[in-house]
């Protein structure tokens, strides 16, 4: 009897272990960005409040942000867009230029939370290039860096009208340098600080040959 119970116990342990592995595999499901057609041109625009980039105690607020990119294939693990910012304000002044200099945002998806998805974003710049924010008395540069988060993706619409809202909330961890011209108001740091933050929201739409093509996360 005891031998039979022992065998039954071992069998039960094996079943539980298999169930645990199955559950772990399900939770580690690889979510992807999907498009109805290929290639799909991505067109993004600001969605909601202004985009705000903050360093130390100063912020730059942009009233307009747009994004462009291309998806080749109907499923990809990364979504890469090139940002453009305008109508930016810093230190109470208008027309603060932000030059992205070919730098791009590369987004990935990690998990699903309710009806939305969570992920991170990398800043990817061409060799020798950085994002440059030029304000009176202070220039801030932001270079390539990985794993910034979090970013929330939400599918909206249906069929060919599907779009993705992307809510970025990087509340810390962005590395940047400050460069002070003569009589500048900021520090002159060639060693990057890592307390930069960025919040913003975009609505990304897909097009194929000028016709709306649905894009979504799944």
C-alpha positions in Angstrom: 0.0 0.0 0.0 2.7 2.5 1.0 4.6 1.7 -2.3 1.5 2.5 -4.3 0.9 5.7 -2.4 4.5 6.7 -3.0 4.1 6.1 -6.7 0.9 8.1 -6.8 2.6 10.9 -5.0 5.5 11.0 -7.5 3.0 11.0 -10.4 1.1 13.9 -8.8 4.3 15.9 -8.4 5.2 15.3 -12.0 1.7 16.5 -13.1 2.0 19.6 -11.0 5.5 20.4 -12.4 4.2 20.0 -15.9 1.3 22.3 -15.2 3.7 24.9 -13.7 5.9 24.8 -16.8 2.9 25.2 -19.1 1.7 28.2 -17.1 5.2 29.7 -17.2 5.3 29.3 -20.9 1.9 31.0 -21.3 2.9 33.9 -19.1 6.1 34.3 -21.2 4.1 34.6 -24.4 5.9 36.8 -27.0 3.5 39.6 -27.9 4.0 41.3 -31.2 3.1 44.4 -33.2 0.9 43.4 -36.1 -0.2 45.0 -39.4 -2.9 44.0 -41.8 -0.7 44.6 -44.9 3.0 44.9 -45.7 4.7 47.2 -46.0 2.8 49.5 -43.7 3.7 53.1 -43.2 3.3 54.3 -39.6 2.0 57.8 -38.9 1.9 58.9 -35.3 0.7 62.1 -33.7 0.4 63.5 -30.2 -2.5 62.2 -28.3 -3.8 64.2 -25.3 -1.5 66.4 -23.2 1.8 67.9 -24.3 5.0 65.7 -24.2 7.3 66.7 -21.3 11.0 66.0 -20.9 12.4 66.9 -17.5 16.1 67.2 -16.3 16.9 68.1 -12.8 14.2 70.7 -11.9 13.6 72.1 -15.4 11.2 70.8 -18.0 10.6 71.2 -21.7 7.0 70.9 -22.8 6.1 70.3 -26.5 2.7 71.0 -27.8 3.2 69.0 -31.0 4.9 65.7 -31.6 4.8 63.4 -34.7 6.2 60.0 -35.5 7.0 58.2 -38.7 8.1 54.7 -39.5 7.6 51.5 -41.6 6.6 48.0 -40.7 7.8 45.3 -43.1 5.9 42.0 -42.5 2.7 41.5 -40.8 4.2 40.7 -37.4 7.3 42.3 -35.8 8.7 42.3 -32.3 9.9 45.9 -32.4 8.2 49.1 -33.6 10.7 51.8 -34.7 9.6 55.4 -35.3 11.4 58.7 -35.9 10.1 61.5 -33.7 9.7 65.2 -34.5 8.9 67.9 -31.9 7.7 71.4 -32.3 6.1 74.2 -30.3 8.3 73.4 -27.4 8.6 75.6 -24.3 11.3 75.7 -21.6 12.1 78.2 -18.8 8.9 80.0 -19.8 10.1 80.7 -23.3 8.7 79.6 -26.7 10.4 78.0 -29.7 12.9 75.9 -27.9 14.3 73.6 -30.7 14.6 69.9 -30.2 16.8 68.3 -32.9 16.5 64.5 -33.0 19.3 64.2 -35.6 18.1 60.9 -36.9 17.6 59.3 -33.5 14.7 56.9 -33.3 12.5 55.2 -30.6 12.4 51.4 -30.7 9.5 50.0 -28.7 9.0 46.4 -27.5 6.1 44.6 -25.7 6.8 42.6 -22.5 3.4 41.8 -20.8 -0.3 42.1 -21.1 -2.2 43.9 -18.3 -5.9 43.7 -18.7 -6.9 45.0 -22.1 -3.5 46.8 -22.6 0.1 45.8 -23.0 3.2 47.0 -21.2 6.7 47.4 -22.6 9.9 49.5 -22.9 11.5 51.8 -25.4 15.1 52.2 -26.6 16.6 55.4 -27.9 18.7 54.5 -30.9 20.9 57.2 -32.5 23.2 57.1 -35.6 26.9 57.0 -34.8 28.0 60.3 -33.4 24.5 61.7 -33.1 22.3 62.7 -30.1 19.0 64.3 -29.5 19.8 68.0 -28.7 17.6 70.4 -26.8 18.8 74.0 -27.1 17.6 76.5 -24.5 19.1 79.9 -23.6 22.1 79.2 -21.4 21.8 75.4 -21.6 22.1 72.7 -24.1 20.9 69.2 -23.1 21.9 66.1 -25.2 20.4 62.6 -25.0 22.1 59.7 -26.6 21.4 56.0 -27.3 20.2 54.0 -24.3 18.1 50.9 -23.8 15.3 49.5 -21.6 13.5 52.7 -20.7 10.0 52.2 -19.3 7.3 52.0 -19.0 5.2 52.4 -22.1 1.5 51.2 -22.3 0.0 50.1 -25.6 -3.8 50.0 -26.1 -5.6 48.8 -29.3 -8.4 51.0 -30.5 -10.8 50.6 -33.4 -11.4 47.4 -35.4 -10.4 45.8 -38.7 -8.8 48.2 -41.1 -9.3 51.1 -38.6 -7.3 49.6 -35.8 -4.7 51.9 -34.3 -2.4 51.9 -31.2 -2.3 54.4 -28.5 1.2 54.6 -26.8 1.4 56.2 -23.4 5.0 56.8 -22.3 5.8 57.3 -18.6 9.5 57.1 -18.1 9.6 58.6 -14.6 13.4 58.2 -14.2 16.5 56.7 -15.7 17.0 58.7 -18.9 20.7 59.5 -19.2 21.6 63.0 -20.5 24.4 65.6 -20.5 24.2 69.3 -19.8 26.4 71.7 -21.8 26.8 75.3 -20.5 27.8 78.0 -22.9 29.5 81.2 -21.5 27.3 82.6 -18.7 25.0 79.6 -19.0 22.4 78.7 -16.4 23.0 75.0 -16.2 25.9 72.8 -15.2 28.5 71.6 -17.6 28.4 67.8 -17.2 30.3 65.6 -19.5 29.4 62.7 -17.3 25.8 61.8 -18.0 23.2 62.3 -15.3 20.5 59.6 -15.1 17.6 61.3 -13.5 15.8 62.4 -16.7 12.1 61.7 -17.2 9.7 61.8 -20.1 5.9 61.6 -20.4 3.9 61.7 -23.5 1.2 59.9 -25.6 0.9 59.1 -29.2 -1.7 57.6 -31.6 -0.1 55.4 -34.2 -2.0 54.7 -37.5 -1.0 52.5 -40.4 -1.3 53.1 -44.1 -0.6 51.0 -47.2 -0.6 52.8 -50.5 -2.4 55.8 -48.8 -5.2 53.4 -47.7 -5.7 52.9 -44.0 -4.2 49.6 -42.8 -5.0 48.3 -39.3 -2.1 48.1 -36.8 -2.4 46.5 -33.4 -0.6 44.6 -30.6 -1.4 40.9 -29.9 
